[in-house]
Amino acid sequence: MAKMVSPKLTTWQQNSEELGRIAAEQLIERIEHPRTTLPRHITVKGRLLEGETVRQLG
């Protein structure tokens, strides 16, 4: 949808494949070990795709 908007939006592109893999692994872990699985903070790498909605400040 961001491709159709004017001005071109700045967006964050994340690795959807890695995000899905990690989510599936976490779901399986919770199913197999429901009482021993602790919440975790997981970071999935991504990159900023600059559009026309950002500019240098200062």
Secondary structure, 3 states (H helix, E strand, C coil): CHHHCCCCCCEEEECHHHHHHHHHHHHHHHHHCCCCCCCCCCCCCEEEECCCCCCCCC
